Amino acid sequence: MDNALSDVVKLEYLDPEKAEFMLKNGYIALKLERPENDPAGEENDPEGTESEYDRVFLHRCFPNEFTEEYISVLDRDGNELGVIRSIGDFPEAAREILRGELRRKYHIFTINAVLSINEKYGYSYWKIRDSEGERDFTVRDTYRSINRIGTDRVTVTDVDGNRFEIPSLAALDRRSRRKIEMYL
């Protein structure tokens, strides 16, 4: 059984000495040095020693627990090129590029107060206050779009994929807690 699993699942960590991240035309690009016997390297370089990807995508494997560790790096077709074990292992220039992209992709609005939640036809319409002011957003299937993380933290995902966070339910004012309690 272990052999069958290893044939299906192959986890490759990117070595900071052999993976160079850079910005190219406003996107994250990757130059990756691979061993000569690595078939993945043969796609772009007949020698199989270096591959260049003009655009790569980053995905946190554990988005709520590890914000700078276990970052999956994918090519344009969604094929995993490898996993970054820790952003801190890379040179400063690469760290800034990677952190900037993750901040952009995983931007989370922090909810300071829930002003109203109105339901209609399977959607809920939220009016909240965050650090930037008041904001409206729409949530489909409210019960499935709200996730509790631990006992006190909550995330909400709207119809556009934007993420909202309540870092502490206990820190919300009583009116805000009452509005959201029915969905928890």
C-alpha positions in Angstrom: 0.0 0.0 0.0 2.8 2.4 0.8 4.3 1.9 -2.7 1.0 2.6 -4.4 0.6 5.9 -2.4 4.2 7.0 -3.3 3.4 6.4 -7.0 0.5 8.7 -6.8 1.7 11.4 -4.3 5.1 12.9 -4.9 6.0 15.9 -2.8 9.0 17.9 -3.9 10.3 20.8 -1.9 11.9 23.6 -3.8 15.5 24.2 -2.9 16.3 27.9 -2.3 19.7 27.3 -4.0 18.0 26.0 -7.2 14.8 28.0 -7.4 15.0 31.7 -8.4 11.8 33.7 -8.2 11.6 37.0 -10.0 9.1 39.5 -11.4 8.6 39.3 -15.2 6.0 41.5 -16.9 4.2 42.0 -13.6 3.9 38.3 -12.8 6.0 35.9 -10.7 8.4 33.9 -12.8 10.5 31.0 -11.8 13.9 29.7 -12.9 14.3 26.2 -11.6 17.4 24.1 -11.7 16.6 20.3 -11.7 18.8 17.2 -11.7 19.5 15.9 -15.2 17.5 12.7 -14.6 14.4 14.6 -13.5 11.7 14.2 -16.2 10.0 17.5 -15.2 13.1 19.4 -16.2 13.1 18.0 -19.7 9.9 19.8 -20.7 11.7 23.2 -21.3 15.4 22.2 -21.6 16.6 19.3 -23.6 19.5 18.8 -21.2 17.0 18.7 -18.3 19.1 21.0 -16.2 17.1 24.2 -16.1 13.4 25.1 -16.6 12.0 28.6 -16.8 8.3 29.4 -16.1 7.2 32.9 -17.1 4.3 32.8 -14.7 3.7 30.7 -11.6 0.9 30.7 -9.1 1.2 30.4 -5.3 -1.3 28.5 -3.1 -1.0 28.1 0.7 -1.4 24.4 1.6 -2.6 25.4 5.1 -4.0 28.9 4.6 -5.2 29.4 8.2 -2.3 27.8 10.1 0.8 28.5 8.1 1.0 31.7 6.2 4.7 31.5 5.1 5.2 27.7 5.1 4.1 25.0 2.8 3.4 27.1 -0.3 2.5 25.2 -3.4 4.0 26.6 -6.6 2.0 25.8 -9.8 2.6 26.4 -13.5 0.0 27.9 -15.9 -1.7 24.5 -16.4 -2.1 23.9 -12.6 0.8 21.4 -12.4 2.7 21.5 -9.1 6.3 22.4 -9.6 7.1 22.0 -6.0 6.4 23.2 -2.5 8.2 26.0 -0.6 8.9 24.7 2.8 9.4 28.2 4.3 9.6 31.6 2.6 12.3 32.5 5.2 14.7 30.0 3.5 14.8 32.1 0.3 17.0 35.3 -0.3 15.5 38.6 0.7 14.5 39.7 -2.8 12.6 36.4 -3.4 10.9 36.7 0.1 9.6 40.1 -0.8 8.2 38.9 -4.2 6.6 35.9 -2.6 5.1 37.8 0.4 3.7 40.5 -1.9 1.9 37.9 -4.1 0.5 36.1 -1.0 -0.7 39.4 0.5 -2.4 40.2 -2.8 -4.0 36.8 -3.2 -5.0 36.2 0.4 -6.0 39.7 1.3 -8.5 39.4 4.2 -10.8 42.2 5.4 -11.1 42.3 9.2 -14.6 42.7 10.4 -14.8 45.1 13.4 -18.7 45.3 13.5 -21.6 43.5 11.8 -24.1 46.3 11.0 -26.7 44.1 9.3 -27.3 40.7 7.7 -30.4 40.2 5.5 -31.4 37.0 3.8 -33.2 36.6 0.5 -33.4 33.6 -1.9 -30.5 31.7 -0.4 -28.2 34.7 -0.2 -27.3 36.9 2.7 -26.5 40.5 2.3 -24.0 41.8 4.8 -23.2 45.3 5.9 -20.0 45.5 8.0 -17.5 47.9 9.3 -13.8 47.2 8.8 -10.6 49.2 9.2 -11.3 51.0 5.9 -14.9 51.9 6.7 -18.3 50.4 5.9 -18.6 47.7 3.3 -21.4 45.6 1.7 -20.9 42.1 0.4 -23.1 39.1 -0.6 -22.7 35.5 0.7 -24.2 32.5 -1.0 -25.2 29.5 1.3 -24.3 31.4 4.4 -23.9 28.4 6.7 -21.3 26.9 4.4 -19.5 30.2 3.7 -18.8 30.8 7.4 -16.0 28.8 9.0 -15.0 28.7 12.6 -11.3 28.5 13.3 -10.8 27.4 16.8 -13.4 28.6 19.3 -13.2 32.4 18.8 -12.1 33.1 15.2 -14.4 33.1 12.2 -13.9 33.6 8.4 -16.5 34.4 5.9 -16.2 34.0 2.1 -18.4 36.1 -0.2 -19.7 35.2 -3.7 -16.6 36.8 -5.4 -14.2 34.8 -3.3 -13.2 37.7 -1.0 -12.3 36.7 2.5 -13.5 38.4 5.7 -12.2 37.6 9.2 -13.5 38.1 12.7 -10.3 37.6 14.7 -12.3 37.3 18.0 -16.0 36.8 18.4 -15.6 37.8 22.1 -14.1 41.2 21.0 -17.2 42.1 18.9 -19.8 44.3 20.4 -23.0 42.6 21.6 -25.2 43.6 18.7 -22.7 42.3 16.1 -22.4 39.0 18.0 -26.2 38.6 18.0 -26.4 39.2 14.3 -23.9 36.5 13.5 -24.7 33.9 16.2 -27.5 32.3 14.3 -25.1 31.3 11.6 -22.4 29.7 13.8 
